[in-house]
Amino acid sequence: MLSDNSIKFPSLPGYDGEWAPIFFEPILASGERITIAIAVLGEGREFKVFDTLSNEVIDALYGSKSEQVINIVRWCRSSLEQHISVNRSLLGWKSPINGVFMGRVTQACDSDIYKIARQAIQFSSSLSSLSMAAERDYEDFKESNKQSERWQESIIREVLTINPNYKKCFKVKVELGNSNVKTQFGFLTASTAINFAIVSPVRSAASLNNIKARILDLDYLKNSDLLFSPDNFALIIGVPKKDDVTIEKKTKIKISDILDSIYEIGDKENIIVHTAEDSYSAAVKLIDIAA
C-alpha cells in the first residue's frame, strides 16, 4: 500500500483570472453569434482584450463590408478596455453598438493571462482557431523562405570563392509577361537558370510549398516569350545529412516522400532537381551545371 508521502499530484497553475467572450450578431435578433473578442481579467489588476478574428478571416466572411466590421471590433474593444480600466471588472459593460454584447464570465486558472486567453478561444471561437492555424502556416512559410535565403547566401559565398566571375549571375530579376513585376532567380545566365530551396525537418509542409513555388518560377521562365531562353533549368535543394541522429525516422521518411514528389514534378517539367547536404557541395553542383 502506498504511503501518503509517495502520492504526488502535479501542482495547480498559480495564476487566477476570469474571461468573457464578446459576441457580434451580424443580423439583429437573428440569434447568429460570432465571437469577435475575448476579455481577460487576471491577477494584480492585469487585463487584456484579445481580438479573435484576423482581418483576413473578416474579409473572407464579409467581403465589401469587412472594413465596417473591423471598425466595429476596434470601437467595441476600445470601449471595453476603458470600462475594465475604470471598474476593474468585466461585469456591467454596455456595448456602444447594437448587436455586440458580452457573454457569460468564466473563472479560469493557468500560468499567465495569455494561457487563459487560449483557454477562452478554445471554448468559444472556432473561427479564431482557424485563424491561428492559418497564421501558423503563414509563419512557417515565412520561416521556410528565410531558411531558403540563408541557404542561397551560403551557396553564393562558396561559388564566388571558387569563381568570382559569377557574381553578377546571382539574384537576377526578370520581368515575365505583362505584369510589370520582376521575378528573382537564384542564378541566371543566358544558358542556365537555377533556383534554391531547402527541406526543413520541422516545417516539411511549408518547405514543400516553397519548393513548388521555386519550380513554378523556373517553369514560367522556360515558357515565357523572352528573347533569350536558357537551355538548362535546375533546382538545388538543401537536405539534412543522412546520418543526422537528431532527426527521427518518421521525419526522414516524410522528407524522402517530399523529395520523391519534387523529382516527379521536375521530370514532368524538364527541370533537373539536385540535392546537397552542405553549401560547398551545392556550389560544386552549380558550377558543373553552369559550365
Disulfide bonds with the S-S distance in Angstrom:
none
